[in-house]
Amino acid sequence: MTPPDASLDDLLGGRIDIDPETVEKGLVKLVLMVVETLRQVIERQAIRRVEGGSLSEEEIERLGLALLRLEQRMAQLRETFGFAEEDLILRLRLPTEFS
């Protein structure tokens, strides 16, 4: 158990070494995680709209093409920065039921 009067330095075990390359890769990963999460949300919304019949054939075609291009670009970015698809899964622990 940590004593209540422990300093931040004590808690962190001394000096923090920040490697600029590690920080940059971490930031890229965070941005790609957010973009991937938004892509998935947009894709699910698009599927709902298609299944709901609220889009014309032309709109469905454009939407499918845009989603395909976004998915391809994400694959390129993952490869460029050395991330696997599962590295960019945002794992949120949200309650499934609300009172």
N, C-alpha and C positions, 0 to 999 in steps of 0.2 A: 504494500500500500504506500502511496506517495504522501510524504508529510505535507501538511497544508502550507508550510512556509517555504516549500521548494521553489527555487528560482526557475525561470524559463530555461536558462543554461543547464541547470541540473536535469530538468525534464527531457531536454533534447540530447543529453549525453555529450555536451561540449559544442564545438564549433560545427556549423553547417557548411558543407562544401557544395557550392552550386556550380555545376558544369553548364556553361552556356549551351552546349549541344543538347544536353539532356533537357534543359528548360525549353529549348526551341521545339524539340520533338514532342514533349509533353503538351505544349500549346497547340501544335499541329494536330495531335491526337484529340485533344478536347474539341477543337473546331470541327474536325471530321466527325466526331461522335455526335455533335449537335446537328450537323448537316444530315448525317445518316438517319438520325431520329426524325427529323423533319421530313425527310424523303419518305420514310415509312408511313408517317401520319398522312402525308399528301396522297400517297399511293392507296391507303385504305379509304380515304375520303373519295378518291376517284372511283374506286371499285363500288362504293355505295351509290354514287351518282349514276354510274353505268347500270348497275342492277336496278336502280330506281326508275330508270327510263327517262331521266331528265336531260339527257344529252343527245344531240343529233349525231348521225354517223360521222360527219366531218369533225365534230368536237371530240368524239371518242378516238378517232384516228390521230388528231393532233395531241391529245392528252397522252395516248399510248406512246407516241414518238418522243414526246418531251420526257416522259418517265424513263424510257429506254435510254435516251441520251444521258440523262442524269445518272442512271445506274452505271453506264459505261464510264462516265467521267469519274465517278466515285471509285471504280475499279482501278482506273489509271492512277488516281491520287493515292490509293492504298498501296499500289505497287511502288510508286515513286518514293513514298515515305517508309516503306517496309512494314506495313501493317496487314494482318490477316483480317478477313471479314469479321471474325468473332472478337477481334481486338476493339472494334468500334461499337459494340453493343452497350448501350447505356442501361445499366442495371439499377433501376429505381425500386425502392421498397415502399410502394404506396399501399395504403389500405384498400382492400377490395370492397369493403362495405362502409357506407357512411351512415351515421345516425342522424 
